[in-house]
Amino acid sequence: MDPRPVSPLKTALPAPWHDLLGVTKPRVVSLILFTALVGMLLATPGWPPFGLLCAATAGIGCAAASAAAFNHLLDRRIDAQMLRTRYRPLPQGHLLPWQVMSWAWLLAIVALVILVFAVNGLTAVLTFVSLIGYGLVYTRFLKKITPQNIVIGGAAGAAPPVLGWAAMTDHLSAVSLSLFMIIFAWTPPHFWSLAIGRRSDYERAGIPMLPVTHGERFTILQIGLYTILLIAISYLPGLLGYGGWIYFAGVTVLNGAFLAGWVKLARAAQPVPPALALFRYSIWYLSLLFALLLVGHYVAKPWGSA
């Protein structure tokens, strides 16, 4: 494979919908929306009002898609230097920067209108703080100046369940903050595992990810520390009365597999394969953890109840 950067084409084709969809990172947005949806459902004893549920999902989804598009726009030169991202629409010249910027602003405006007029002001404010935090603060500044970029910037990515809760209740709670803390603690092991597997990419692009600045062994140690923190925090929703025995049992299994993946990584002579395996598992971990909360909310009684 040719490691040299791919030069953008001189002109761009008319913006096709699949490229406009691509810059919104639909797979990432789908996970964001799922965690937000779980926040919405946990916030209501029964089923939330259908209209409010749809409006909140659409508003949060448009904001997340906007942040992703701004990320593509601001990272286009870096993306052209990385094997993992060099075939995105902007580095390949399928879209021009002004097209992506217009698309990102359109999504942001639509999200703002929906959240302000169809949901509530608190959700609108929190959503746009998250959008700015990821789309601008993390992408434009943190990503390029500190190896702790993903830790600091992880707060924006951890917001969706809080947004979902606020959309249904117009306030925050200890439960919604515990969900925020789970994603916040999950983010470093998730991204640092990927960074170990793609270290040469980040090094070539000049991004100070932890494996580049401090080496793989130090990064693996940090992944272990955050894994232990994640395991401890993961029980908070259950201790607050959500998820019941289904959640307690399921999250214990998930935690055991996460810890086993880290042990395998720590013992590996060649860390790249187990690091990428842990990265892939971490996506399933978060999805299944939130699914367990949802199942427990509707099926199981709270832990210790009669």
C-alpha positions in Angstrom: 0.0 0.0 0.0 1.3 3.4 -0.9 1.7 5.4 2.4 2.0 8.7 0.7 -0.8 11.3 1.1 -3.5 11.3 -1.5 -3.8 14.7 -3.2 -7.4 16.0 -3.6 -8.7 16.3 -7.1 -8.6 19.8 -8.7 -12.4 19.9 -9.1 -15.3 18.1 -7.3 -18.1 16.2 -8.8 -21.7 17.4 -7.9 -22.2 16.5 -4.3 -23.9 13.1 -4.3 -26.1 12.1 -1.4 -23.9 9.2 -0.4 -20.9 11.4 0.1 -23.0 14.0 2.0 -24.2 11.1 4.1 -20.7 9.8 4.5 -19.3 13.0 6.1 -22.0 12.6 8.8 -20.4 9.4 10.0 -23.7 7.4 10.1 -22.3 4.5 12.1 -21.0 6.8 14.8 -24.2 8.8 14.8 -26.3 5.6 15.1 -24.5 4.7 18.3 -24.9 8.2 19.6 -28.6 8.1 18.9 -29.0 4.7 20.6 -27.4 6.0 23.8 -29.5 9.1 23.6 -32.6 7.0 23.1 -31.8 4.9 26.1 -31.5 8.1 28.1 -35.0 9.1 26.9 -36.6 5.8 27.7 -35.0 5.5 31.2 -36.3 9.0 32.0 -39.9 7.9 31.6 -41.6 5.2 33.6 -43.6 4.0 30.6 -43.3 5.0 27.0 -42.5 8.7 26.3 -44.7 10.9 24.1 -44.2 9.7 20.6 -44.0 13.3 19.1 -41.4 14.4 21.7 -39.4 11.2 21.2 -39.2 11.7 17.4 -38.4 15.4 17.7 -35.6 14.8 20.3 -34.1 12.0 18.2 -34.2 14.1 15.0 -32.7 17.2 16.8 -29.9 15.3 18.5 -29.2 13.2 15.4 -28.9 16.4 13.2 -26.6 18.0 15.7 -24.4 14.8 15.9 -24.3 14.7 12.1 -23.4 18.4 11.9 -20.5 17.8 14.4 -19.2 14.9 12.3 -19.3 17.0 9.1 -17.4 19.8 10.8 -14.9 17.2 11.9 -14.5 16.0 8.3 -14.0 19.6 7.1 -11.4 20.6 9.7 -9.5 17.3 9.5 -9.4 17.1 5.7 -5.7 17.6 5.4 -4.9 15.2 8.2 -7.3 12.6 6.7 -5.4 12.8 3.4 -2.3 11.6 5.2 -3.8 8.6 7.0 -4.5 5.3 5.4 -7.6 4.8 7.5 -9.2 8.1 6.3 -7.6 8.9 3.0 -10.6 7.7 1.0 -13.1 10.0 2.7 -15.0 12.3 0.4 -13.0 15.5 1.0 -9.5 14.0 0.6 -10.7 12.3 -2.6 -12.2 15.5 -4.0 -15.7 14.1 -4.2 -16.8 17.1 -2.2 -15.4 20.7 -1.9 -14.9 22.3 1.5 -17.7 24.9 1.0 -20.1 22.0 0.2 -19.3 20.3 3.5 -19.4 23.5 5.4 -22.8 24.4 4.0 -24.1 20.9 4.8 -22.8 21.1 8.4 -24.4 24.5 9.0 -27.7 23.4 7.5 -27.8 20.4 9.8 -26.9 22.5 12.8 -29.6 25.0 12.1 -32.2 22.3 11.6 -31.1 20.7 14.9 -31.4 24.1 16.7 -34.9 24.8 15.3 -36.2 21.3 16.3 -34.7 21.3 19.8 -35.7 24.9 20.7 -39.3 24.7 19.3 -40.2 21.0 19.7 -38.2 19.8 22.7 -36.8 22.3 25.3 -34.2 24.9 25.8 -32.0 22.9 28.2 -31.6 20.1 25.6 -30.9 22.7 22.9 -28.2 24.3 25.0 -26.5 21.1 26.1 -26.6 19.7 22.5 -24.9 22.7 21.1 -22.3 22.8 23.8 -21.5 19.2 22.8 -21.5 20.1 19.1 -19.0 22.9 19.7 -17.0 20.8 22.0 -16.5 18.0 19.5 -16.8 19.8 16.2 -14.5 22.7 17.1 -12.7 22.5 20.4 -11.6 18.8 20.1 -11.1 18.7 16.3 -9.6 22.1 15.8 -7.4 22.4 19.0 -7.2 19.5 21.4 -6.6 16.8 18.9 -3.4 18.5 17.7 -1.9 19.8 20.9 -2.1 17.2 23.7 -1.9 13.4 24.0 -4.8 13.8 26.5 -7.0 15.0 23.6 -9.4 12.1 23.8 -9.8 12.3 27.5 -10.6 16.0 27.5 -12.7 15.9 24.3 -14.5 12.8 25.5 -16.9 14.9 27.5 -18.6 15.9 24.3 -19.0 12.3 23.1 -20.4 11.3 26.5 -23.3 13.7 26.4 -26.0 11.8 24.4 -27.7 10.0 27.2 -27.8 13.2 29.2 -29.4 14.9 26.2 -31.9 12.2 25.9 -32.8 12.4 29.6 -33.1 16.2 29.4 -35.3 16.0 26.3 -37.9 14.0 28.3 -37.7 15.8 31.7 -36.2 19.2 31.1 -33.7 18.6 33.9 -30.7 16.4 34.7 -30.4 13.6 37.3 -27.8 11.4 39.0 -28.8 8.5 36.6 -28.2 10.6 33.5 -24.8 11.7 34.9 -23.9 8.1 35.6 -24.5 7.3 32.0 -22.3 10.3 31.0 -19.6 8.9 33.3 -19.7 5.5 31.7 -19.1 6.8 28.2 -16.5 9.3 29.5 -14.5 6.4 31.1 -15.1 4.2 28.1 -13.7 6.6 25.6 -9.9 6.4 26.4 -9.7 2.6 26.2 -11.8 2.7 23.0 -9.7 5.3 21.1 -6.3 4.4 22.6 -6.7 0.8 21.5 -7.4 2.1 18.0 -4.4 4.5 18.2 -2.1 1.5 19.0 -3.4 -0.3 16.0 -3.0 2.8 13.8 0.0 4.4 15.4 1.9 4.9 12.1 -1.1 6.8 10.7 -1.2 9.2 13.6 2.6 9.6 13.6 2.6 10.4 9.8 -0.2 13.0 10.3 1.6 14.6 13.3 -1.3 13.8 15.7 0.0 13.5 19.3 -2.0 10.4 20.3 -0.7 8.7 23.4 1.1 5.8 21.7 3.0 8.3 19.5 4.1 10.5 22.4 4.5 8.0 25.2 4.8 4.6 23.5 2.7 1.5 23.4 3.5 0.1 26.9 2.5 3.3 28.7 -0.7 3.5 26.6 -1.5 -0.1 27.5 -1.1 0.8 31.2 -3.4 3.8 30.8 -6.0 1.6 29.0 -5.9 -0.7 32.0 -6.4 2.1 34.5 -9.4 3.5 32.6 -10.7 0.0 32.2 -10.8 -0.5 36.0 -12.4 2.9 36.3 -15.0 2.0 33.7 -15.8 -1.3 35.5 -16.4 0.5 38.8 -18.6 3.2 37.2 -20.6 0.8 35.1 -22.4 -0.4 38.2 -23.7 3.1 39.1 -27.0 2.9 37.2 -27.9 -0.3 38.9 -27.0 1.0 42.3 -29.3 4.0 41.5 -32.2 1.6 40.8 -32.0 1.1 37.1 -31.6 -2.1 35.1 -32.3 -4.6 37.9 -30.7 -8.0 38.1 -30.5 -8.3 34.3 -28.2 -5.3 34.2 -26.1 -6.4 37.1 -25.6 -9.9 35.7 -25.0 -8.7 32.1 -22.6 -5.9 32.8 -20.5 -8.2 35.0 -20.1 -10.5 32.0 -19.3 -7.6 29.8 -16.7 -6.2 32.3 -15.0 -9.6 32.6 -14.6 -9.8 28.8 -13.3 -6.2 28.7 -10.7 -6.9 31.4 -9.7 -10.2 29.7 -9.1 -8.3 26.5 -6.9 -5.8 28.2 -4.9 -8.6 29.9 -4.4 -10.2 26.5 -3.2 -6.8 25.2 -0.8 -6.3 28.2 0.8 -9.7 27.7 1.1 -9.5 23.9 4.5 -9.3 22.3 2.9 -7.7 19.2 0.2 -5.4 20.6 -1.5 -4.4 17.4 -3.8 -7.4 16.9 -5.1 -7.5 20.5 -5.4 -3.7 20.5 -7.7 -3.7 17.5 -9.6 -6.6 18.9 -10.2 -4.7 22.1 -11.2 -1.6 20.0 -13.8 -3.7 18.2 -15.1 -5.3 21.4 -15.4 -1.9 23.1 -18.1 -0.9 20.5 -20.1 -4.0 21.3 -19.5 -3.4 25.1 -21.1 0.0 25.0 -24.0 -1.0 22.8 -24.8 -4.1 24.9 -24.4 -2.2 28.2 -27.0 0.3 27.1 -29.2 -2.4 25.7 -29.1 -4.3 29.1 -30.2 -1.1 30.8 -33.1 -0.8 28.5 -34.2 -4.4 28.9 -33.8 -4.2 32.6 -35.8 -1.0 32.7 -38.8 -2.7 31.1 -38.4 -6.3 32.3 -36.6 -6.6 35.6 -37.3 -5.2 39.0 -34.7 -3.0 40.7 -32.0 -4.8 42.5 -33.2 -5.8 46.0 -36.8 -5.1 45.4 -39.5 -7.6 46.4 
